[in-house]
Amino acid sequence: MKKIPNLMSEIIAFVTKNFTSIKFVKLSDAEKLIAFPELPDSTEIDSLTFSLISIFFGTPIGWTRLDPTGVRKPYRHNLDVIIKGVRKNK
């Protein structure tokens, strides 16, 4: 995004246009362990996945108008908030 700030806007436009044909598959138990080895058993993976998707798409929508090349810091902040929330529920 730093090199091509409008790239994320194009990705979001593509996903929005093709939303009904894009399928998000559920993670198997093995994939959950590999992807999230430190998450508490009580973590709702569907809710976490929704939060991560929201961060992935929402952060650049909200931030790129302010500073398209500086989106890394708000991404990191939003991910840290989610990670702290998940760990708090251990």
The first five atom37 places (N, CA, C, CB, O) and aatype in JSON, in Angstrom:
{
  "aatype": [12, 11, 11, 9, 14, 2, 10, 12, 15, 6, 9, 9, 0, 13, 19, 16, 11, 2, 13, 16, 15, 9, 11, 13, 19, 11, 10, 15, 3, 0, 6, 11, 10, 9, 0, 13, 14, 6, 10, 14, 3, 15, 16, 6, 9, 3, 15, 10, 16, 13, 15, 10, 9, 15, 9, 13, 13, 7, 16, 14, 9, 7, 17, 16, 1, 10, 3, 14, 16, 7, 19, 1, 11, 14, 18, 1, 8, 2, 10, 3, 19, 9, 9, 11, 7, 19, 1, 11, 2, 11],
  "atom_mask": [
    [1, 1, 1, 1, 1],
    [1, 1, 1, 1, 1],
    [1, 1, 1, 1, 1],
    [1, 1, 1, 1, 1],
    [1, 1, 1, 1, 1],
    [1, 1, 1, 1, 1],
    [1, 1, 1, 1, 1],
    [1, 1, 1, 1, 1],
    [1, 1, 1, 1, 1],
    [1, 1, 1, 1, 1],
    [1, 1, 1, 1, 1],
    [1, 1, 1, 1, 1],
    [1, 1, 1, 1, 1],
    [1, 1, 1, 1, 1],
    [1, 1, 1, 1, 1],
    [1, 1, 1, 1, 1],
    [1, 1, 1, 1, 1],
    [1, 1, 1, 1, 1],
    [1, 1, 1, 1, 1],
    [1, 1, 1, 1, 1],
    [1, 1, 1, 1, 1],
    [1, 1, 1, 1, 1],
    [1, 1, 1, 1, 1],
    [1, 1, 1, 1, 1],
    [1, 1, 1, 1, 1],
    [1, 1, 1, 1, 1],
    [1, 1, 1, 1, 1],
    [1, 1, 1, 1, 1],
    [1, 1, 1, 1, 1],
    [1, 1, 1, 1, 1],
    [1, 1, 1, 1, 1],
    [1, 1, 1, 1, 1],
    [1, 1, 1, 1, 1],
    [1, 1, 1, 1, 1],
    [1, 1, 1, 1, 1],
    [1, 1, 1, 1, 1],
    [1, 1, 1, 1, 1],
    [1, 1, 1, 1, 1],
    [1, 1, 1, 1, 1],
    [1, 1, 1, 1, 1],
    [1, 1, 1, 1, 1],
    [1, 1, 1, 1, 1],
    [1, 1, 1, 1, 1],
    [1, 1, 1, 1, 1],
    [1, 1, 1, 1, 1],
    [1, 1, 1, 1, 1],
    [1, 1, 1, 1, 1],
    [1, 1, 1, 1, 1],
    [1, 1, 1, 1, 1],
    [1, 1, 1, 1, 1],
    [1, 1, 1, 1, 1],
    [1, 1, 1, 1, 1],
    [1, 1, 1, 1, 1],
    [1, 1, 1, 1, 1],
    [1, 1, 1, 1, 1],
    [1, 1, 1, 1, 1],
    [1, 1, 1, 1, 1],
    [1, 1, 1, 0, 1],
    [1, 1, 1, 1, 1],
    [1, 1, 1, 1, 1],
    [1, 1, 1, 1, 1],
    [1, 1, 1, 0, 1],
    [1, 1, 1, 1, 1],
    [1, 1, 1, 1, 1],
    [1, 1, 1, 1, 1],
    [1, 1, 1, 1, 1],
    [1, 1, 1, 1, 1],
    [1, 1, 1, 1, 1],
    [1, 1, 1, 1, 1],
    [1, 1, 1, 0, 1],
    [1, 1, 1, 1, 1],
    [1, 1, 1, 1, 1],
    [1, 1, 1, 1, 1],
    [1, 1, 1, 1, 1],
    [1, 1, 1, 1, 1],
    [1, 1, 1, 1, 1],
    [1, 1, 1, 1, 1],
    [1, 1, 1, 1, 1],
    [1, 1, 1, 1, 1],
    [1, 1, 1, 1, 1],
    [1, 1, 1, 1, 1],
    [1, 1, 1, 1, 1],
    [1, 1, 1, 1, 1],
    [1, 1, 1, 1, 1],
    [1, 1, 1, 0, 1],
    [1, 1, 1, 1, 1],
    [1, 1, 1, 1, 1],
    [1, 1, 1, 1, 1],
    [1, 1, 1, 1, 1],
    [1, 1, 1, 1, 1]
  ],
  "atom_positions": [
    [[0.81, -1.19, 0.0], [0.0, 0.0, 0.0], [0.86, 1.26, 0.0], [-0.93, 0.0, 1.19], [0.44, 2.31, -0.47]],
    [[2.06, 1.12, 0.54], [2.94, 2.28, 0.57], [3.36, 2.68, -0.85], [4.18, 2.0, 1.45], [3.41, 3.86, -1.18]],
    [[3.65, 1.67, -1.68], [4.09, 1.95, -3.04], [2.92, 2.31, -3.96], [4.84, 0.75, -3.61], [3.05, 3.18, -4.83]],
    [[1.78, 1.65, -3.75], [0.61, 1.87, -4.6], [-0.6, 2.09, -3.71], [0.38, 0.67, -5.59], [-1.37, 1.16, -3.48]],
    [[-0.79, 3.31, -3.19], [-1.85, 3.58, -2.22], [-3.25, 3.22, -2.7], [-1.83, 5.02, -1.87], [-4.09, 2.83, -1.88]],
    [[-3.54, 3.33, -3.98], [-4.87, 3.04, -4.47], [-5.15, 1.55, -4.66], [-5.09, 3.75, -5.77], [-6.27, 1.16, -4.98]],
    [[-4.14, 0.72, -4.46], [-4.31, -0.72, -4.65], [-5.4, -1.28, -3.73], [-2.99, -1.45, -4.4], [-6.24, -2.06, -4.18]],
    [[-5.39, -0.89, -2.48], [-6.39, -1.41, -1.55], [-7.79, -0.98, -1.95], [-6.09, -0.95, -0.13], [-8.73, -1.75, -1.8]],
    [[-7.93, 0.22, -2.46], [-9.24, 0.67, -2.94], [-9.72, -0.21, -4.09], [-9.17, 2.14, -3.39], [-10.91, -0.52, -4.18]],
    [[-8.81, -0.61, -4.96], [-9.17, -1.49, -6.07], [-9.57, -2.87, -5.56], [-7.99, -1.62, -7.05], [-10.53, -3.47, -6.07]],
    [[-8.85, -3.38, -4.57], [-9.19, -4.69, -3.99], [-10.57, -4.62, -3.34], [-8.12, -5.12, -2.94], [-11.39, -5.52, -3.53]],
    [[-10.83, -3.57, -2.59], [-12.13, -3.4, -1.93], [-13.23, -3.29, -2.97], [-12.12, -2.15, -1.02], [-14.3, -3.88, -2.8]],
    [[-13.0, -2.55, -4.04], [-14.0, -2.41, -5.11], [-14.27, -3.78, -5.75], [-13.52, -1.4, -6.18], [-15.42, -4.1, -6.03]],
    [[-13.23, -4.57, -5.98], [-13.41, -5.9, -6.56], [-14.22, -6.8, -5.65], [-12.05, -6.54, -6.85], [-15.15, -7.47, -6.09]],
    [[-13.87, -6.8, -4.37], [-14.58, -7.65, -3.41], [-16.04, -7.21, -3.31], [-13.9, -7.6, -2.01], [-16.95, -8.05, -3.28]],
    [[-16.27, -5.91, -3.26], [-17.64, -5.4, -3.16], [-18.46, -5.8, -4.39], [-17.64, -3.87, -3.0], [-19.61, -6.22, -4.26]],
    [[-17.88, -5.66, -5.55], [-18.57, -6.0, -6.8], [-18.85, -7.5, -6.89], [-17.75, -5.55, -8.0], [-19.89, -7.9, -7.42]],
    [[-17.95, -8.32, -6.38], [-18.06, -9.78, -6.5], [-18.44, -10.45, -5.19], [-16.75, -10.35, -7.0], [-18.23, -11.65, -5.03]],
    [[-19.0, -9.68, -4.26], [-19.24, -10.18, -2.92], [-20.07, -11.46, -2.87], [-19.92, -9.13, -2.11], [-19.77, -12.35, -2.07]],
    [[-21.07, -11.57, -3.7], [-21.94, -12.76, -3.64], [-21.24, -14.01, -4.14], [-23.19, -12.52, -4.45], [-21.66, -15.12, -3.8]],
    [[-20.19, -13.87, -4.94], [-19.5, -15.05, -5.45], [-18.26, -15.42, -4.63], [-19.11, -14.83, -6.89], [-17.67, -16.47, -4.86]],
    [[-17.87, -14.58, -3.68], [-16.71, -14.86, -2.85], [-17.16, -15.65, -1.63], [-15.98, -13.55, -2.42], [-18.08, -15.24, -0.92]],
    [[-16.52, -16.77, -1.4], [-16.89, -17.63, -0.28], [-15.74, -17.68, 0.73], [-17.25, -19.06, -0.77], [-14.59, -17.91, 0.37]],
    [[-16.08, -17.45, 1.98], [-15.12, -17.6, 3.06], [-15.39, -18.96, 3.69], [-15.24, -16.43, 4.12], [-16.48, -19.21, 4.21]],
    [[-14.42, -19.85, 3.65], [-14.62, -21.19, 4.19], [-14.28, -21.22, 5.67], [-13.77, -22.21, 3.43], [-13.44, -20.45, 6.14]],
    [[-14.94, -22.11, 6.38], [-14.65, -22.26, 7.81], [-13.3, -22.96, 7.97], [-15.78, -23.07, 8.54], [-12.92, -23.82, 7.17]],
    [[-12.6, -22.58, 9.01], [-11.32, -23.23, 9.32], [-11.57, -24.57, 10.0], [-10.45, -22.32, 10.22], [-12.48, -24.71, 10.82]],
    [[-10.76, -25.55, 9.64], [-10.82, -26.82, 10.34], [-10.15, -26.64, 11.7], [-10.14, -27.96, 9.51], [-9.49, -25.63, 11.94]],
    [[-10.32, -27.62, 12.59], [-9.67, -27.53, 13.91], [-8.15, -27.46, 13.76], [-10.05, -28.74, 14.78], [-7.49, -26.73, 14.5]],
    [[-7.6, -28.22, 12.81], [-6.15, -28.21, 12.59], [-5.69, -26.83, 12.11], [-5.74, -29.29, 11.56], [-4.65, -26.33, 12.56]],
    [[-6.45, -26.21, 11.2], [-6.09, -24.88, 10.7], [-6.17, -23.83, 11.8], [-7.0, -24.49, 9.54], [-5.35, -22.91, 11.85]],
    [[-7.14, -23.98, 12.69], [-7.26, -23.05, 13.82], [-6.03, -23.14, 14.71], [-8.52, -23.35, 14.64], [-5.5, -22.12, 15.14]],
    [[-5.57, -24.36, 14.97], [-4.39, -24.54, 15.82], [-3.14, -23.96, 15.16], [-4.18, -26.01, 16.12], [-2.29, -23.39, 15.84]],
    [[-3.05, -24.12, 13.86], [-1.88, -23.59, 13.14], [-1.94, -22.06, 13.08], [-1.8, -24.19, 11.72], [-0.94, -21.39, 13.33]],
    [[-3.1, -21.53, 12.74], [-3.24, -20.08, 12.56], [-3.25, -19.32, 13.88], [-4.5, -19.77, 11.79], [-2.71, -18.22, 13.97]],
    [[-3.87, -19.91, 14.89], [-4.05, -19.22, 16.17], [-3.63, -20.12, 17.33], [-5.52, -18.78, 16.34], [-4.48, -20.48, 18.15]],
    [[-2.37, -20.49, 17.43], [-1.95, -21.45, 18.45], [-2.12, -20.96, 19.89], [-0.52, -21.81, 18.23], [-2.24, -21.78, 20.8]],
    [[-2.13, -19.65, 20.11], [-2.19, -19.13, 21.48], [-3.57, -18.63, 21.88], [-1.19, -18.01, 21.63], [-3.73, -18.06, 22.96]],
    [[-4.59, -18.85, 21.03], [-5.92, -18.34, 21.39], [-6.57, -19.24, 22.42], [-6.82, -18.23, 20.14], [-6.4, -20.46, 22.37]],
    [[-7.31, -18.64, 23.36], [-8.03, -19.46, 24.33], [-9.12, -20.28, 23.63], [-8.66, -18.58, 25.43], [-9.64, -19.89, 22.59]],
    [[-9.43, -21.42, 24.21], [-10.45, -22.3, 23.63], [-11.8, -21.61, 23.51], [-10.59, -23.56, 24.47], [-12.61, -21.98, 22.65]],
    [[-12.05, -20.64, 24.34], [-13.35, -19.95, 24.33], [-13.49, -18.94, 23.2], [-13.57, -19.26, 25.66], [-14.56, -18.35, 23.03]],
    [[-12.43, -18.72, 22.42], [-12.48, -17.73, 21.35], [-13.48, -18.16, 20.28], [-11.08, -17.54, 20.73], [-13.45, -19.29, 19.79]],
    [[-14.35, -17.24, 19.94], [-15.31, -17.49, 18.86], [-14.63, -17.14, 17.54], [-16.64, -16.66, 19.06], [-14.49, -15.97, 17.18]],
    [[-14.21, -18.17, 16.82], [-13.44, -17.97, 15.59], [-14.23, -17.18, 14.56], [-13.01, -19.32, 15.01], [-13.66, -16.35, 13.86]],
    [[-15.53, -17.44, 14.44], [-16.33, -16.69, 13.46], [-16.33, -15.2, 13.77], [-17.77, -17.22, 13.43], [-16.2, -14.38, 12.86]],
    [[-16.47, -14.85, 15.04], [-16.45, -13.43, 15.43], [-15.07, -12.83, 15.2], [-16.85, -13.28, 16.91], [-14.96, -11.7, 14.73]],
    [[-14.03, -13.59, 15.53], [-12.67, -13.11, 15.32], [-12.41, -12.9, 13.83], [-11.65, -14.1, 15.91], [-11.82, -11.9, 13.43]],
    [[-12.84, -13.86, 13.01], [-12.65, -13.74, 11.57], [-13.36, -12.49, 11.03], [-13.18, -15.0, 10.85], [-12.8, -11.76, 10.22]],
    [[-14.59, -12.26, 11.5], [-15.32, -11.06, 11.08], [-14.56, -9.8, 11.48], [-16.74, -11.06, 11.69], [-14.47, -8.85, 10.7]],
    [[-14.02, -9.79, 12.69], [-13.26, -8.62, 13.15], [-12.02, -8.39, 12.28], [-12.84, -8.79, 14.62], [-11.71, -7.26, 11.93]],
    [[-11.33, -9.47, 11.95], [-10.12, -9.35, 11.12], [-10.46, -8.87, 9.71], [-9.39, -10.69, 11.05], [-9.74, -8.05, 9.14]],
    [[-11.56, -9.38, 9.15], [-12.0, -8.92, 7.82], [-12.36, -7.44, 7.89], [-13.21, -9.75, 7.31], [-12.03, -6.67, 6.98]],
    [[-13.03, -7.04, 8.97], [-13.41, -5.63, 9.13], [-12.18, -4.74, 9.21], [-14.26, -5.45, 10.39], [-12.15, -3.65, 8.63]],
    [[-11.16, -5.19, 9.92], [-9.91, -4.43, 10.01], [-9.23, -4.37, 8.65], [-8.97, -5.04, 11.07], [-8.76, -3.32, 8.24]],
    [[-9.17, -5.51, 7.97], [-8.49, -5.59, 6.68], [-9.07, -4.59, 5.68], [-8.57, -7.0, 6.11], [-8.33, -3.89, 4.99]],
    [[-10.41, -4.52, 5.62], [-11.05, -3.63, 4.66], [-11.34, -2.25, 5.24], [-12.33, -4.25, 4.17], [-11.21, -1.24, 4.54]],
    [[-11.74, -2.18, 6.49], [-12.16, -0.91, 7.08], [-11.04, 0.06, 7.35], [0.0, 0.0, 0.0], [-11.21, 1.27, 7.18]],
    [[-9.9, -0.44, 7.77], [-8.79, 0.46, 8.1], [-8.36, 1.3, 6.9], [-7.59, -0.35, 8.62], [-8.26, 2.52, 7.02]],
    [[-8.12, 0.7, 5.75], [-7.72, 1.56, 4.62], [-8.83, 2.49, 4.14], [-7.26, 0.7, 3.47], [-8.54, 3.59, 3.67]],
    [[-10.08, 2.07, 4.25], [-11.17, 2.96, 3.85], [-11.18, 4.2, 4.74], [-12.54, 2.22, 3.93], [-11.33, 5.32, 4.25]],
    [[-11.02, 3.99, 6.02], [-11.04, 5.11, 6.95], [-9.76, 5.93, 6.98], [0.0, 0.0, 0.0], [-9.8, 7.12, 7.28]],
    [[-8.65, 5.31, 6.67], [-7.36, 5.97, 6.87], [-6.76, 6.57, 5.6], [-6.41, 5.0, 7.45], [-6.13, 7.62, 5.67]],
    [[-6.94, 5.93, 4.46], [-6.2, 6.35, 3.27], [-6.5, 7.78, 2.83], [-6.49, 5.42, 2.14], [-5.68, 8.41, 2.17]],
    [[-7.65, 8.29, 3.18], [-7.94, 9.68, 2.82], [-7.08, 10.64, 3.66], [-9.45, 10.0, 3.02], [-6.79, 11.76, 3.24]],
    [[-6.69, 10.18, 4.85], [-5.86, 11.02, 5.71], [-4.39, 10.92, 5.33], [-6.04, 10.61, 7.17], [-3.7, 11.94, 5.2]],
    [[-3.91, 9.68, 5.14], [-2.5, 9.46, 4.83], [-2.33, 8.09, 4.19], [-1.62, 9.58, 6.12], [-2.08, 7.11, 4.89]],
    [[-2.47, 8.0, 2.86], [-2.45, 6.71, 2.18], [-1.17, 5.9, 2.4], [-2.64, 6.91, 0.71], [-1.21, 4.67, 2.36]],
    [[-0.05, 6.55, 2.62], [1.2, 5.81, 2.79], [1.46, 5.42, 4.24], [2.35, 6.63, 2.27], [2.38, 4.65, 4.51]],
    [[0.66, 5.95, 5.17], [0.91, 5.68, 6.59], [-0.1, 4.75, 7.23], [0.0, 0.0, 0.0], [-0.38, 4.86, 8.42]],
    [[-0.66, 3.83, 6.46], [-1.72, 2.97, 6.97], [-1.19, 1.85, 7.88], [-2.49, 2.36, 5.8], [-1.97, 1.21, 8.59]],
    [[0.1, 1.61, 7.85], [0.66, 0.52, 8.65], [0.4, 0.69, 10.15], [2.16, 0.42, 8.39], [0.03, -0.27, 10.83]],
    [[0.59, 1.89, 10.66], [0.42, 2.15, 12.09], [-1.03, 1.9, 12.54], [0.83, 3.59, 12.42], [-1.23, 1.23, 13.55]],
    [[-2.05, 2.42, 11.84], [-3.42, 2.12, 12.26], [-3.78, 0.64, 12.1], [-4.4, 2.97, 11.47], [-4.55, 0.1, 12.9]],
    [[-3.23, -0.02, 11.08], [-3.44, -1.47, 10.96], [-2.91, -2.17, 12.21], [-2.74, -2.03, 9.69], [-3.61, -2.98, 12.82]],
    [[-1.68, -1.86, 12.59], [-1.05, -2.49, 13.75], [-1.86, -2.21, 15.02], [0.4, -1.99, 13.92], [-2.07, -3.11, 15.83]],
    [[-2.3, -0.97, 15.18], [-3.09, -0.59, 16.35], [-4.38, -1.42, 16.41], [-3.42, 0.92, 16.31], [-4.71, -1.98, 17.46]],
    [[-5.1, -1.5, 15.3], [-6.36, -2.24, 15.29], [-6.15, -3.73, 15.55], [-7.06, -2.06, 13.95], [-6.95, -4.35, 16.26]],
    [[-5.09, -4.29, 15.0], [-4.79, -5.71, 15.27], [-4.42, -5.91, 16.74], [-3.64, -6.2, 14.37], [-4.83, -6.9, 17.35]],
    [[-3.66, -4.99, 17.3], [-3.29, -5.09, 18.72], [-4.52, -5.06, 19.62], [-2.33, -3.97, 19.11], [-4.59, -5.79, 20.61]],
    [[-5.49, -4.22, 19.28], [-6.72, -4.14, 20.07], [-7.43, -5.49, 20.06], [-7.65, -3.04, 19.53], [-7.88, -5.96, 21.1]],
    [[-7.53, -6.11, 18.89], [-8.18, -7.42, 18.77], [-7.41, -8.48, 19.55], [-8.31, -7.84, 17.29], [-8.0, -9.27, 20.28]],
    [[-6.1, -8.51, 19.39], [-5.27, -9.51, 20.06], [-5.37, -9.37, 21.58], [-3.79, -9.38, 19.61], [-5.51, -10.37, 22.29]],
    [[-5.3, -8.14, 22.08], [-5.43, -7.92, 23.53], [-6.79, -8.37, 24.03], [-5.22, -6.44, 23.87], [-6.9, -8.96, 25.11]],
    [[-7.83, -8.1, 23.26], [-9.17, -8.53, 23.65], [-9.31, -10.04, 23.72], [0.0, 0.0, 0.0], [-9.94, -10.57, 24.63]],
    [[-8.73, -10.71, 22.76], [-8.79, -12.18, 22.73], [-8.0, -12.76, 23.9], [-8.24, -12.73, 21.39], [-8.48, -13.67, 24.58]],
    [[-6.81, -12.25, 24.13], [-5.97, -12.75, 25.24], [-6.6, -12.47, 26.6], [-4.57, -12.12, 25.17], [-6.41, -13.24, 27.54]],
    [[-7.33, -11.37, 26.71], [-7.98, -11.02, 27.97], [-9.01, -12.07, 28.39], [-8.64, -9.64, 27.86], [-9.3, -12.24, 29.58]],
    [[-9.56, -12.77, 27.41], [-10.6, -13.76, 27.67], [-10.04, -15.13, 28.02], [-11.5, -13.89, 26.47], [-10.79, -16.1, 28.09]],
    [[-8.74, -15.23, 28.25], [-8.13, -16.54, 28.61], [-8.64, -17.0, 29.94], [-6.6, -16.45, 28.66], [-8.25, -18.07, 30.41]]
  ]
}
